[in-house]
């Protein structure tokens, strides 16, 4: 039931993090603030398509 996904920086579009989620219980796309090493700041990271 758990699917792997990649988190992408909203500003520079670099794929920085790998996460997983349960598709049955969490139907919306994952969005979280994480540190981006390319931007050198905390930015919004969204689930890649």
LOTORLO-634013 format. One record per residue: x, y negated, z negated of N, C-alpha, C in turn; chain; residue in one letter. Coordinates in pm, 1 decimal. Each point is the difference from the previous one (the first is absolute). Layout:
N
[node [X; Y; Z]; [X; Y; Z]; [X; Y; Z]; 'A'; 'a']
...
END
This chain:
49
[node [81.1; 119.7; 0.0]; [-81.1; -119.7; 0.0]; [85.9; -126.7; 0.0]; 'A'; 'x']
[node [120.6; 7.4; -54.1]; [83.7; -120.1; -4.9]; [75.2; -14.7; 131.3]; 'A'; 'x']
[node [-7.6; -120.7; 55.7]; [68.5; -29.2; 125.3]; [114.2; -96.7; -25.3]; 'A'; 'x']
[node [112.1; 22.8; 68.3]; [112.2; -91.9; -8.3]; [-24.0; -119.3; 89.4]; 'A'; 'x']
[node [51.9; -115.8; -40.6]; [-15.9; -120.2; 79.8]; [121.6; -88.3; -18.8]; 'A'; 'x']
[node [18.5; -93.1; 91.3]; [111.7; -92.9; -3.8]; [-52.4; -140.0; -26.6]; 'A'; 'x']
[node [69.6; -73.1; -87.5]; [-36.7; -137.6; -30.3]; [89.8; -94.2; 78.0]; 'A'; 'x']
[node [-60.9; -97.7; 65.5]; [71.4; -93.9; 85.6]; [-13.6; -141.7; -55.4]; 'A'; 'x']
[node [111.8; -74.5; 1.6]; [0.1; -139.3; -45.1]; [-88.1; -83.1; 92.5]; 'A'; 'x']
[node [-81.4; -85.7; -58.5]; [-94.0; -82.0; 76.7]; [71.4; -113.2; 74.1]; 'A'; 'x']
[node [116.2; -42.6; -48.2]; [70.5; -112.6; 61.3]; [96.1; 46.0; 110.3]; 'A'; 'x']
[node [92.7; 88.9; -33.5]; [102.8; 38.6; 97.2]; [-29.4; 132.5; 70.5]; 'A'; 'x']
[node [-105.6; 71.6; -40.8]; [-45.1; 125.1; 61.4]; [98.2; 116.2; -16.9]; 'A'; 'x']
[node [90.4; -8.4; -98.1]; [91.8; 110.3; -27.0]; [-69.1; 104.2; -86.9]; 'A'; 'x']
[node [21.7; 126.9; 32.2]; [-59.5; 109.9; -76.4]; [93.7; 34.1; -114.7]; 'A'; 'x']
[node [-41.9; -34.0; -122.9]; [88.1; 10.1; -115.7]; [-31.9; 115.2; -93.2]; 'A'; 'x']
[node [-125.8; 35.4; -14.8]; [-40.2; 94.5; -103.9]; [-83.9; 113.5; 57.3]; 'A'; 'x']
[node [7.3; 115.1; -66.7]; [-82.9; 115.7; 32.7]; [-86.2; 28.6; -122.1]; 'A'; 'x']
[node [-128.0; 21.2; 21.1]; [-93.0; 25.7; -110.0]; [-97.8; 108.9; 44.0]; 'A'; 'x']
[node [-85.5; 40.7; -92.3]; [-106.2; 93.8; 35.3]; [-127.0; -39.7; -72.5]; 'A'; 'x']
[node [-112.2; 45.0; 53.7]; [-129.2; -31.0; -61.7]; [-98.2; 109.7; 34.1]; 'A'; 'x']
[node [-103.9; 9.6; -79.5]; [-106.1; 95.5; 22.5]; [-105.1; -66.3; 88.5]; 'A'; 'x']
[node [-19.9; 52.9; 119.7]; [-91.8; -62.6; 95.3]; [-146.3; 9.7; -42.5]; 'A'; 'x']
[node [-34.9; 98.0; -81.3]; [-139.1; 13.0; -43.7]; [-38.8; -106.5; -100.4]; 'A'; 'x']
[node [89.0; -31.2; -93.3]; [-34.1; -94.9; -105.3]; [36.0; -143.7; 35.8]; 'A'; 'x']
[node [101.5; -19.9; 82.5]; [42.2; -134.1; 40.2]; [-18.9; -14.3; 150.5]; 'A'; 'x']
[node [-112.4; -55.5; 39.7]; [-30.9; -8.4; 142.5]; [57.4; -125.7; 65.3]; 'A'; 'x']
[node [26.5; -105.6; -77.5]; [54.6; -122.1; 57.6]; [152.2; 11.5; 14.5]; 'A'; 'x']
[node [57.1; -86.6; 84.5]; [144.3; 1.8; 21.4]; [72.6; -56.4; -121.5]; 'A'; 'x']
[node [116.9; 53.0; -25.5]; [79.8; -38.4; -116.0]; [72.5; -132.0; 27.2]; 'A'; 'x']
[node [-8.6; -93.8; -95.1]; [70.6; -127.7; 5.6]; [59.6; -26.1; -137.4]; 'A'; 'x']
[node [129.2; -32.1; -4.2]; [65.3; -27.0; -126.8]; [116.7; -95.7; 21.7]; 'A'; 'x']
[node [36.4; -74.2; -105.1]; [115.8; -88.3; 7.9]; [123.0; 80.7; -41.0]; 'A'; 'x']
[node [99.0; 3.4; 89.2]; [125.2; 71.4; -24.6]; [115.7; -87.6; 43.9]; 'A'; 'x']
[node [121.4; 38.3; -42.6]; [119.8; -74.9; 37.6]; [44.8; 42.0; 139.9]; 'A'; 'x']
[node [27.3; -97.9; 84.4]; [51.5; 24.2; 134.3]; [146.4; -43.0; 2.9]; 'A'; 'x']
[node [89.4; 90.7; 34.9]; [142.6; -31.8; 0.9]; [37.6; -91.2; 115.9]; 'A'; 'x']
[node [-75.0; 2.2; 106.0]; [28.4; -87.3; 114.5]; [-41.7; -145.4; -30.1]; 'A'; 'x']
[node [-116.2; -17.6; -63.7]; [-49.4; -134.2; -34.7]; [58.7; -51.7; -130.9]; 'A'; 'x']
[node [56.4; 86.8; -80.9]; [55.2; -32.7; -131.5]; [-103.4; -62.1; -93.7]; 'A'; 'x']
[node [-122.7; 52.2; 4.8]; [-106.1; -46.8; -87.9]; [-110.3; 104.1; -7.7]; 'A'; 'x']
[node [-90.1; -18.3; -95.3]; [-115.6; 87.1; -11.5]; [-103.6; -45.1; 101.7]; 'A'; 'x']
[node [-42.1; 91.6; 86.0]; [-97.0; -31.7; 104.2]; [-110.5; 103.9; -0.7]; 'A'; 'x']
[node [-107.1; -29.3; 69.3]; [-109.7; 93.6; 12.8]; [38.8; 111.2; 96.2]; 'A'; 'x']
[node [-17.8; 124.3; -42.7]; [26.7; 115.5; 84.3]; [-132.7; 69.9; 25.9]; 'A'; 'x']
[node [-26.3; 29.4; 126.8]; [-125.2; 65.2; 39.0]; [30.4; 133.8; 62.4]; 'A'; 'x']
[node [-100.7; 84.9; -3.6]; [10.1; 133.5; 58.3]; [12.4; -9.1; 151.7]; 'A'; 'x']
[node [97.1; 72.8; 52.6]; [19.5; 3.7; 145.7]; [-105.7; 87.1; 64.0]; 'A'; 'x']
[node [-41.1; -33.1; 121.0]; [-103.2; 77.5; 70.9]; [49.5; 139.1; 33.1]; 'A'; 'x']
END
